[in-house]
Amino acid sequence: MTAFRFDKVVLPPEVEIVREEVRDFLADNRTLMQPMPMGFSPEFSRAMAAQGWIAMTWPKQYGGHERSALERYVVLEEMLAAGAPVGAHWVADRQSGPNILRFGTDFQRDWYLPRIAAGELFFCIGMSEPNSGSDLAATRTRATKVQGGYLVNGSKLWTSNAHRATHMILFCRMAGSGDEIDRRSGGTQFLVDMKSPGIDIRPVHNLLGEHHFNEVFLTDLFVPDDGLLGQEGNGWKQVSSELAFERSGPERFLCTFRLLVELVRVAGPTPEPEVALAIGRLTAHLSTLRRMSLSIASMLERDENSNLEAAMVKDLGTTFDQQVPETARLLFGSEPELHALDAYTSTLARTMMHAPRFSIQGGTREILRGIIARGLGLR
Ligand SMILES: Cc1cc2nc3c(=O)[nH]c(=O)nc-3n(C[C@H](O)[C@H](O)[C@H](O)COP(=O)(O)OP(=O)(O)OC[C@H]3O[C@@H](n4cnc5c(N)ncnc54)[C@H](O)[C@@H]3O)c2cc1C
């Protein structure tokens, strides 16, 4: 049986200097803050890049800043807690860039990483397909080797920001692979320029009627040889290494922080006992989640495998993020209303409409619990 490891992490004093710098920056950009983080703003991303807050942990040789994972963590949590529009560079900074650093060629590192660090390249993730979301091994998009590159055919679904990203990190499989014996064989990743001919992006609107994700059709898309990331057939391993980055960060439990702040504001300085109890419970959960997530940040810095712990943080974190709007709704009995002038009511409405996605994106609750059960030796 594998034991979970959540070592205690004490934030060193220097990170508090970074925190103050971020807070000053956020105060200067107060008008750009939103009820939920992850708005897509290339301008804001470039302003963050200018501060050295993208690619913080990467080598300076590639445009990075060689800061610690904990310094990066503090920047992320301050941005998320404020509702900053960090969505444009988020994927590239969190997972595509680190994967290029780990598996990319010298050319790919030299070309992509400094541009990501400067807030010029924005990535989307092309993994899910119709009938292949949780079960990535069912991927049907195929790459065929041709002279000078690959021809890719298939389609992707739920691709967040495909219509705004400059590049996609695409997961597909080599033609002729993925048999009954080894369904994972042939998985391959490519770095794709979204302006390439053969890419057709169609919007899928979310519950709010907003255009966030897409269906992406790939028809005879030509990817040159230098777009292959890592090795042909190694895609499964490469994707798995991405998931710990994707699942353990503070975005897994700070999506609803603005609503929690509103809840405290509406409760006032002398809340009713049941209100104080509910807020206290949420705050205690948040504090525990933060410590667990910080612990993974330090494991990632030491290059230790934390997939199991990351699954745990994502499951508990998204459960928390779904609990916040539910508690807020029950406590004050106010009807959520998207366009209400009162910040509490409108933030509640927006958060409720987003809440179902928390336990789906980045791995569903059932899949995460399956991983956790396997780690505990229960299956
Ligand atoms: C807001 C949002 C943004 C997204 N952005 C992206 C993106 O940018 N790129 C991308 O590639 N994908 C993205 N996704 C897709 C997301 O990764 C998938 O929706 C998710 O992996 C689930 O896949 P699915 O929708 O095909 O559901 P399915 O896999 O069909 O699952 C349906 C239900 O069955 C359950 N289930 C499936 N298999 C099992 C099992 N083995 N055991 C127990 N229960 C099981 C699931 O938990 C779920 O409840 C996004 C999704 C959302 C909601």
The ligand as an SDF file (V2000), in Angstrom:
LIG
                    3D

 53 58  0  0  0  0  0  0  0  0999 V2000
  -14.6890   23.7110  -18.1280 C   0  0  0  0  0  0  0  0  0  0  0  0
  -13.9910   22.5640  -18.8030 C   0  0  0  0  0  0  0  0  0  0  0  0
  -12.8320   22.8150  -19.5090 C   0  0  0  0  0  0  0  0  0  0  0  0
  -12.1800   21.7690  -20.1690 C   0  0  0  0  0  0  0  0  0  0  0  0
  -11.0540   22.0550  -20.8810 N   0  0  0  0  0  0  0  0  0  0  0  0
  -10.4310   21.0590  -21.5410 C   0  0  0  0  0  0  0  0  0  0  0  0
   -9.2830   21.3510  -22.3400 C   0  0  0  0  0  0  0  0  0  0  0  0
   -8.8380   22.4920  -22.4310 O   0  0  0  0  0  0  0  0  0  0  0  0
   -8.7000   20.3470  -23.0140 N   0  0  0  0  0  0  0  0  0  0  0  0
   -9.1550   19.0620  -22.9460 C   0  0  0  0  0  0  0  0  0  0  0  0
   -8.5540   18.1840  -23.5690 O   0  0  0  0  0  0  0  0  0  0  0  0
  -10.2510   18.7470  -22.2120 N   0  0  0  0  0  0  0  0  0  0  0  0
  -10.8970   19.7170  -21.5120 C   0  0  0  0  0  0  0  0  0  0  0  0
  -12.0110   19.4250  -20.7810 N   0  0  0  0  0  0  0  0  0  0  0  0
  -12.5650   18.0840  -20.8330 C   0  0  0  0  0  0  0  0  0  0  0  0
  -12.3930   17.2640  -19.5800 C   0  0  0  0  0  0  0  0  0  0  0  0
  -11.0520   16.8860  -19.3920 O   0  0  0  0  0  0  0  0  0  0  0  0
  -13.3350   16.0520  -19.7170 C   0  0  0  0  0  0  0  0  0  0  0  0
  -14.6540   16.5480  -19.7380 O   0  0  0  0  0  0  0  0  0  0  0  0
  -13.1750   15.0700  -18.6060 C   0  0  0  0  0  0  0  0  0  0  0  0
  -11.9250   14.4360  -18.6740 O   0  0  0  0  0  0  0  0  0  0  0  0
  -14.2830   14.0190  -18.6240 C   0  0  0  0  0  0  0  0  0  0  0  0
  -14.3900   13.4280  -19.8700 O   0  0  0  0  0  0  0  0  0  0  0  0
  -15.8210   13.3150  -20.6050 P   0  0  0  0  0  0  0  0  0  0  0  0
  -16.4590   14.6590  -20.5730 O   0  0  0  0  0  0  0  0  0  0  0  0
  -15.6020   12.6410  -21.8900 O   0  0  0  0  0  0  0  0  0  0  0  0
  -16.7090   12.3780  -19.6550 O   0  0  0  0  0  0  0  0  0  0  0  0
  -16.6560   10.7920  -19.5790 P   0  0  0  0  0  0  0  0  0  0  0  0
  -15.2520   10.3310  -19.5290 O   0  0  0  0  0  0  0  0  0  0  0  0
  -17.5430   10.2250  -20.6310 O   0  0  0  0  0  0  0  0  0  0  0  0
  -17.3100   10.5340  -18.1530 O   0  0  0  0  0  0  0  0  0  0  0  0
  -18.7290   10.6220  -17.9370 C   0  0  0  0  0  0  0  0  0  0  0  0
  -19.0010   10.2040  -16.4950 C   0  0  0  0  0  0  0  0  0  0  0  0
  -18.5810    8.8420  -16.2900 O   0  0  0  0  0  0  0  0  0  0  0  0
  -17.6600    8.7610  -15.2370 C   0  0  0  0  0  0  0  0  0  0  0  0
  -16.6310    7.7590  -15.5510 N   0  0  0  0  0  0  0  0  0  0  0  0
  -15.9390    7.6500  -16.7250 C   0  0  0  0  0  0  0  0  0  0  0  0
  -15.0570    6.6290  -16.6310 N   0  0  0  0  0  0  0  0  0  0  0  0
  -15.1750    6.1070  -15.3880 C   0  0  0  0  0  0  0  0  0  0  0  0
  -14.5150    5.0510  -14.6780 C   0  0  0  0  0  0  0  0  0  0  0  0
  -13.5420    4.3440  -15.2430 N   0  0  0  0  0  0  0  0  0  0  0  0
  -14.8910    4.8070  -13.3930 N   0  0  0  0  0  0  0  0  0  0  0  0
  -15.8710    5.5310  -12.8010 C   0  0  0  0  0  0  0  0  0  0  0  0
  -16.5410    6.5430  -13.4290 N   0  0  0  0  0  0  0  0  0  0  0  0
  -16.1900    6.8310  -14.6970 C   0  0  0  0  0  0  0  0  0  0  0  0
  -17.0240   10.1350  -15.1380 C   0  0  0  0  0  0  0  0  0  0  0  0
  -16.5180   10.3840  -13.8540 O   0  0  0  0  0  0  0  0  0  0  0  0
  -18.1960   11.0380  -15.4780 C   0  0  0  0  0  0  0  0  0  0  0  0
  -18.9930   11.2520  -14.3480 O   0  0  0  0  0  0  0  0  0  0  0  0
  -12.6860   20.4490  -20.1050 C   0  0  0  0  0  0  0  0  0  0  0  0
  -13.8610   20.1880  -19.3820 C   0  0  0  0  0  0  0  0  0  0  0  0
  -14.5120   21.2400  -18.7400 C   0  0  0  0  0  0  0  0  0  0  0  0
  -15.7630   20.9370  -17.9730 C   0  0  0  0  0  0  0  0  0  0  0  0
  1  2  1  0
  2  3  1  0
  2 52  2  0
  3  4  2  0
  4  5  1  0
  4 50  1  0
  5  6  2  0
  6  7  1  0
  6 13  1  0
  7  8  2  0
  7  9  1  0
  9 10  1  0
 10 11  2  0
 10 12  1  0
 12 13  2  0
 13 14  1  0
 14 15  1  0
 14 50  1  0
 15 16  1  0
 16 17  1  0
 16 18  1  0
 18 19  1  0
 18 20  1  0
 20 21  1  0
 20 22  1  0
 22 23  1  0
 23 24  1  0
 24 25  2  0
 24 26  1  0
 24 27  1  0
 27 28  1  0
 28 29  2  0
 28 30  1  0
 28 31  1  0
 31 32  1  0
 32 33  1  0
 33 34  1  0
 33 48  1  0
 34 35  1  0
 35 36  1  0
 35 46  1  0
 36 37  1  0
 36 45  1  0
 37 38  2  0
 38 39  1  0
 39 40  1  0
 39 45  2  0
 40 41  1  0
 40 42  2  0
 42 43  1  0
 43 44  2  0
 44 45  1  0
 46 47  1  0
 46 48  1  0
 48 49  1  0
 50 51  2  0
 51 52  1  0
 52 53  1  0
M  END
$$$$
